[in-house]
Amino acid sequence: MRDDQLPTPQPHACSSLSRELGEPVTGTAATHSAWLLLEQPGPWGRVAARESRLDPQLGAELDGRTAGTGVRLCLIRRPDDRRDHEPPRRRWFAASTHPERTWLATGEIAYPTDLLKVDFPALDAGDRGAVAALDPTFLDTPILGICSNGKRDACCATLGRRVVISAEALDAAACAAAGGPPAVWEITHLGGHKFAPTGVVLPSGYLYGRLDAALATRALAEARRGRVLPERNRGRSTWGRPGQAAELAVRAELDEWATPAVRVRAVEKTAGEPEPAWTVVVEHEDGRAYEVFVQGAHAPVGRPESCGKTEANPLELRVETVEKIG
């Protein structure tokens, strides 16, 4: 199906309502210290690792090995590759988002079961040795995954597929110049369907919402320069939600978008507030430190978290103050 043939979400779709209500995207990224991606062409079900052409027992085993870790397992495929075929070799990626240990590795495997050789706790800790058994190549260029898991949410299919196809075309020349494997991939569920199209840049782990092809291409281009794109940035998956909001607020305060320059040092929940609130300490690599007050408030107007779900009043985060403390 061509890009111009893809359907448009209905006005009552979760992403349409979220846009209409002006729901903030900042501080909404899922929290993961590491990512493990496996190429799997063909259709994906709602729980993709167990509902695809991948052996469901293997999918369940891989899912199970992430339990108790910060590793996020996702399936990927080349844009619009929904053919019912088994590739002779499959691409995999592993990424650590730790600020001190940020890296991206890739390779190809003949059998999906080879992914069981990954040391999941070590990957969670950012240890490059976690994927040593897969004969990895460590990359110095990023990749971008855009969710198109339509069985999980209709908005991700109708909006995500349009963006990933266009973004790949726009990025083709830059990808060829950078070398290495393809940079733009379809990916399974990233969380935050209502912010569709959603995407993740690896290895930094920054997630974006309400993407269009131009913004997706810019996010990837900035990542190649070692920088973070501020527009529609949901936050870095390394941190919890208050840390995500605080880190981006400090970056905006300093106009500092170099990826390694800013990190979260401490998050403390504030007692006695009618709604949840946090005090977050964020540091710049030059030694400057900032105390950020993040206020949570449940949205007054209900909306579905994803298509087909009942309405809820989600917790929205807003930065109230940023104060220099060191």
Secondary structure, 3 states (H helix, E strand, C coil): CCHHHCCCCCCCCHHHHHHHCCCCCCCCCCCCCEEEEEECCCCECCCHHHCECCCHHHHHHHHHHHCCCCEEEEEEECCCCCCCCCCCCEEEEEEEEECCEEEEEEEEECCHHHHHHCCHHHHHCCCHHHHHHHCCEEECCCEEEEECCCCCCHHHHHCHHHHHHHHHHHHHHHHHHHCCCCCEEEECCCCCHHHCCCEEEECCCEEECCCCHHHHHHHHHHHHCCECCCCCEEEECCCCHHHHHHHHHHHHHHCCCEHHHEEEEEEEECCCCCCCEEEEEEEECCCCEEEEEEEEEECCCCEECCCCCCEECCEEEEEEEEEECC
